Amino acid sequence: MIWQVPKAIAGSTHVFKYRLAFVASGKCVIRYDNEAGKGDHRHIGESQKAYRFVDLDQLMADFERDIARWQDENGNA
């Protein structure tokens, strides 16, 4: 999900709220989101790291790249 909000949420500098998830074998293994207070970040497995939001096209490209990398490393679950 990606939607436009009237103003940037706390921790972000843009007017988009997003929650992207890749689920494999019933478990969320990759998630990109920007919850209020935490700002832009991504989860890969148990790890959480800050994410530098550039624009929506880059967000989707980065998300798809991480999915492809995960599939290469773990098979197409």
Buried (B, 14 or more C-beta within 10 A) or exposed (E): EEEEEEEBBEBBEBEBBBEBEBEBEEEEBBBBBBBEEBBBBBBBEEEEEEBEBEEEEEBBEBBEEBBEEBBEEEEEE
